[in-house]
Structure formats: structure tokens, C-alpha cells
Amino acid sequence: MKAQEVIRSIEAEQLKSDLPIIYVGDTIKVGVRIREGGKERVQPYEGIVIAKRHGGINATITVRRIFQGVGVERVFLVHSPRVDNIKIIRRGKVRRAKLYYLRDRVGKATRVKQRFDRSL
């Protein structure tokens, strides 16, 4: 049991405390640290959250966006040092935990209603 306590304490140090509460259906902007040569910069990746998985240090979100007419999905480890910041653009009103059905839709059919009862 001692080993589990040590692992939990190490994980607790790595957890980010400044993250907003993210729900499935939200449109978010994730600042991703990218290394080019010797320089490092933050590249924004904006899209809709279609899935959330796991919890604690292993929490991940799947963000989908349309880039040049092609759907692109990226899975972000929320507490990763590569993720610089997460900003919520708008809240979405959905009735499912996973929005995989958006993969089959094109254009205006991919829109999600906006939710106004949760703050940004």
C-alpha cells in the first residue's frame, strides 16, 4: 500500500490547478507548446470537445475541428506539460457523453446548440 501512496503524491504534484471545467460539447482553444529548432512557441488548436476519458493525471480530451474541409481530431493529455493553456470559447448543449456522431456529419449539421446556464 505504501507504493500507491508514493505514486499518488508524485501525481498530485504534476496536476494542473488552473484548468477550467471542461464539458463535452464545449468549443475550446488549446494552447499547445511546439518546438521548432531551438525555439518554442504556443500554437492554438480550436475545436469542439467530442470525448473525455479517464481521470486525475490521466485525464484526456478529444478535440475535433475541420481543417481545409477535412475533420481532424487530436487527443490531449490535459495535465501534460505540452498543453500550455485551455480557454473555453463557448459552452455546448448536448445530451450525450461522447459526440462521435459528429464524424459522419458535414457542414451546418455539425453545429451544437449553445448553452447559457454555465459560465465560461
C-alpha positions in Angstrom: 0.0 0.0 0.0 3.0 2.3 0.6 3.9 2.3 -3.1 0.4 3.5 -4.1 0.7 6.5 -1.7 4.1 7.5 -3.2 2.6 7.3 -6.7 -0.4 9.4 -5.7 1.8 12.0 -4.1 4.0 12.3 -7.2 0.9 12.5 -9.4 -0.6 15.2 -7.2 2.5 17.5 -7.8 2.0 17.2 -11.6 -1.7 18.1 -11.6 -2.6 21.5 -13.0 -4.7 23.6 -10.8 -5.6 26.5 -13.2 -7.7 24.5 -15.7 -11.3 25.4 -16.4 -14.1 22.8 -16.0 -14.5 21.3 -19.5 -17.7 19.6 -20.6 -18.3 17.5 -23.8 -19.8 19.8 -26.5 -17.7 22.8 -25.5 -15.7 24.7 -28.1 -12.3 25.3 -26.6 -8.9 26.7 -27.6 -6.0 24.6 -26.5 -2.5 26.3 -26.5 0.0 23.6 -27.5 3.7 24.1 -27.0 5.6 23.4 -30.2 9.3 23.2 -30.5 10.8 24.4 -33.8 14.5 24.2 -34.0 15.8 25.8 -30.8 12.7 28.0 -30.3 9.5 27.1 -28.5 6.1 28.7 -29.3 2.4 28.2 -28.4 0.1 27.1 -31.2 -3.6 27.4 -30.7 -5.8 24.4 -31.6 -9.5 25.3 -31.6 -12.3 22.8 -31.8 -15.2 21.0 -30.2 -14.7 18.5 -27.3 -16.2 15.3 -28.5 -15.0 13.0 -25.7 -13.5 13.0 -22.2 -11.7 10.0 -20.8 -10.1 8.8 -17.6 -9.5 11.0 -14.6 -6.8 12.5 -12.4 -3.4 12.7 -14.0 -4.5 10.5 -17.0 -7.5 12.7 -18.0 -7.7 13.2 -21.8 -10.0 15.2 -24.0 -10.6 14.6 -27.7 -10.9 17.8 -29.7 -12.3 17.9 -33.3 -12.0 20.6 -35.8 -12.5 21.0 -39.6 -9.2 22.0 -41.4 -9.4 22.6 -45.1 -12.6 20.5 -45.4 -11.1 17.5 -43.5 -12.1 16.6 -40.0 -9.0 16.5 -37.7 -9.1 15.1 -34.2 -6.5 15.4 -31.5 -6.3 13.8 -28.1 -4.8 16.0 -25.4 -3.5 14.8 -22.1 -5.0 17.6 -20.0 -2.2 17.7 -17.4 0.6 17.4 -19.9 3.4 20.0 -19.9 2.9 20.3 -23.6 -0.6 21.8 -23.0 0.1 25.4 -22.2 -3.5 26.6 -21.5 -7.1 25.8 -22.2 -9.6 28.5 -22.9 -13.4 27.9 -23.3 -14.8 29.8 -26.2 -18.5 28.7 -25.9 -20.5 26.1 -24.0 -22.4 23.4 -25.9 -25.8 21.9 -25.1 -25.6 18.2 -25.7 -27.3 15.1 -24.4 -24.5 12.5 -24.8 -21.2 11.8 -23.2 -19.5 11.1 -26.5 -20.2 13.0 -29.7 -18.8 10.5 -32.2 -21.8 11.0 -34.4 -20.3 14.4 -35.5 -17.7 12.4 -37.5 -20.4 11.4 -40.0 -21.8 14.9 -40.4 -20.8 17.7 -42.8 -21.2 21.5 -42.7 -24.0 23.0 -40.8 -25.2 19.6 -39.5 -22.1 19.6 -37.2 -23.4 22.6 -35.2 -24.1 22.2 -31.5 -26.5 24.4 -29.7 -25.1 27.0 -27.3 -25.6 26.6 -23.6 -26.1 29.7 -21.5 -26.6 28.4 -17.9 -22.9 27.5 -17.4 -20.4 30.3 -17.1 -17.3 30.4 -19.4 
